[in-house]
Structure formats: structure tokens, C-alpha cells
């Protein structure tokens, strides 16, 4: 809200002080990310700003670390960059292989988490559901319990059931972490849901399945997609669970970054971090657009 012309000096002081304080907090939170981005273009293998970078000398900047994401682990990185070179990148480059694993595991776990989370949210939203709060607390516990405890429990459970070291086990573990986000977002969408619409559909002869896909799903779809995006980001960024339950060859991007920090520190990690920041910003922007669409569908002015 704009500052009214009749505001007192004390109100004006609070008005501007509050905005300065919010700006400082925002800068404190965003500064580490802003520092990572220019460092990823450093021509030198250092995690610090060089004199050429500080003086904005073009010779101090390079795309060599982004190129390393393609060449690291290749059989013949110095070969001409033709179709065979790109095939070598696709099959052997460590970072590309990690990205493929992250996308496959992330998409698979997101589908599982979205389906199960949506069904759970629909059941918990019904007033006749017994022990709703207790069930809700259990279902969102992976979000509350420290991740190391969850990973340890999954490791012992998977070791006993034979899921340890398998892609199915990793997908189910990531889905377990993503389900709480889907439940929360879909439940929040269902708060403003008009139950009379489903009753009207039933009175017109629509089956429960038809009512769900023709009436309920279009109205809760923004919440479902938002929950799916949060579940995907959770899976894409997860490293602790992968270290416990994944096999050695099931490298994801966070695990590859962990190995890079532990074994050989390389600014290529900063390049990956920059790409992940861009992807995260795009996903958050998508979530915000979906939130506004959901408010418009429910008649809430924003």
C-alpha cells in the first residue's frame, strides 16, 4: 500500500525503515546465490574472485567449467565435436549421466507422489474421515523428521526387502519425501472447494469417476501441479537418501556434486549450481502463476 499523504513522521519513518529492513533480509538470503553465479564463469580453478574478474576484464571470464560438464568422464573429449562426440557425451559424460538419472528418478517419483498424495488429500478432506489429524501427522512426518533418520530407516528397510541399490527403491524413497508436499498443497486447494458441485454432478447421473475428472480435478489441478513441482524439486535436490539407498552407479546431480566436493573440488560444481538456480527460479515462477490461477478459479481477488 502506498503511504498516505496524511501520515505522521513516525509512520513515515516506520514505512521506510520496514522496507529497508526487508531489503537487507532479502539481500542476506540471496547473496550466497548471487556470488555463485559469477564465480561459475571464472577462468581460473578457484572458488574466489580474481583480480581480472573484479576489474571486469573479459579475459577473467570463461565458459570452461560449463564445457567441463560435457567433457568430464568422456572417452575422447578432444575429438572433433561431431555426432560421435555428442554420442560420447550422452553415454559417458559423468555430469550428463547424473542429469539423466536425476530426471528419470525425479519424474518417476513425482508421478508416484502426486497420485498417492492427491488421493490422500481427497480422503483427508472429507469430514467423515476418522482420525484425520493423526493420519495427516503420519503422512507429513517425512517433512518433519530429520532426513538422516528417514534415510537410515529406509536403508534398513530396503536391505531387508531387497530394494537397496535399485532404481525402484530410490524412486519410492524420493516419492516418500515428496508426498507431504503434494498433500499440503492439494489440501490447501480443497479448502475453498465447493462440495455442492460434486453433489450436483451426482444428481445429474455422473459416476464418481466422471465427477472427479470433469468437476473436481479441473478445480484442484493448480494445487496438484504445484505439489508435483515441489515433489520434483525435492527429489532433484535430495542427496542424503541417495547416499544411503542408491547403488554406486546411480549417480544423481546432488550426489555427483557431493563426490566432486569430497574428492576433487572443481568450479564445475558452481556451473551446476548456477543451472540449478535457474531451474528453481523457473519452477517457483510456475508455482506462483498456478497459485494465482487457482485463486481466480475460486473467485479470490489477488
C-alpha positions, 0 to 999 in steps of 0.5 A, spaced: 500 500 500 502 506 498 503 511 504 498 516 505 499 523 504 496 524 511 501 520 515 505 522 521 513 522 521 513 516 525 509 512 520 513 515 515 519 513 518 516 506 520 514 505 512 521 506 510 525 503 515 520 496 514 522 496 507 529 497 508 529 492 513 526 487 508 531 489 503 537 487 507 533 480 509 532 479 502 539 481 500 542 476 506 538 470 503 540 471 496 547 473 496 550 466 497 546 465 490 548 471 487 556 470 488 555 463 485 553 465 479 559 469 477 564 465 480 561 459 475 564 463 469 571 464 472 577 462 468 581 460 473 580 453 478 578 457 484 572 458 488 574 466 489 574 472 485 580 474 481 583 480 480 581 480 472 574 478 474 573 484 479 576 489 474 571 486 469 576 484 464 573 479 459 579 475 459 577 473 467 571 470 464 570 463 461 565 458 459 570 452 461 567 449 467 560 449 463 564 445 457 567 441 463 560 438 464 560 435 457 567 433 457 568 430 464 568 422 464 568 422 456 572 417 452 575 422 447 573 429 449 578 432 444 575 429 438 572 433 433 565 435 436 561 431 431 555 426 432 560 421 435 562 426 440 555 428 442 554 420 442 560 420 447 557 425 451 550 422 452 553 415 454 559 417 458 559 424 460 559 423 468 555 430 469 550 428 463 549 421 466 547 424 473 542 429 469 539 423 466 538 419 472 536 425 476 530 426 471 528 419 470 528 418 478 525 425 479 519 424 474 518 417 476 517 419 483 513 425 482 508 421 478 508 416 484 507 422 489 502 426 486 497 420 485 498 417 492 498 424 495 492 427 491 488 421 493 490 422 500 488 429 500 481 427 497 480 422 503 483 427 508 478 432 506 472 429 507 469 430 514 467 423 515 474 421 515 476 418 522 482 420 525 484 425 520 489 429 524 493 423 526 493 420 519 495 427 516 501 427 522 503 420 519 503 422 512 507 429 513 512 426 518 517 425 512 517 433 512 518 433 519 523 428 521 530 429 520 532 426 513 538 422 516 533 418 520 528 417 514 534 415 510 537 410 515 530 407 516 529 406 509 536 403 508 534 398 513 528 397 510 530 396 503 536 391 505 531 387 508 526 387 502 531 387 497 530 394 494 537 397 496 541 399 490 535 399 485 532 404 481 525 402 484 527 403 491 530 410 490 524 412 486 519 410 492 524 413 497 524 420 493 516 419 492 516 418 500 519 425 501 515 428 496 508 426 498 507 431 504 508 436 499 503 434 494 498 433 500 499 440 503 498 443 497 492 439 494 489 440 501 490 447 501 486 447 494 480 443 497 479 448 502 475 453 498 472 447 494 465 447 493 462 440 495 455 442 492 458 441 485 460 434 486 453 433 489 450 436 483 454 432 478 451 426 482 444 428 481 445 429 474 447 421 473 455 422 473 459 416 476 464 418 481 469 417 476 466 422 471 465 427 477 472 427 479 475 428 472 470 433 469 468 437 476 473 436 481 480 435 478 479 441 473 478 445 480 484 442 484 489 441 478 493 448 480 494 445 487 496 438 484 501 441 479 504 445 484 505 439 489 508 435 483 513 441 482 515 441 489 515 433 489 520 434 483 524 439 486 525 435 492 527 429 489 532 433 484 535 436 490 535 430 495 542 427 496 542 424 503 537 418 501 541 417 495 547 416 499 544 411 503 539 407 498 542 408 491 547 403 488 554 406 486 552 407 479 546 411 480 549 417 480 544 423 481 546 431 480 546 432 488 550 426 489 555 427 483 556 434 486 557 431 493 563 426 490 566 432 486 566 436 493 569 430 497 574 428 492 576 433 487 573 440 488 572 443 481 568 450 479 564 445 475 560 444 481 558 452 481 556 451 473 551 446 476 549 450 481 548 456 477 543 451 472 540 449 478 538 456 480 535 457 474 531 451 474 528 453 481 527 460 479 523 457 473 519 452 477 517 457 483 515 462 477 510 456 475 508 455 482 506 462 483 502 463 476 498 456 478 497 459 485 494 465 482 490 461 477 487 457 482 485 463 486 481 466 480 478 459 479 475 460 486 473 467 485 479 470 490 481 477 488 489 477 488 
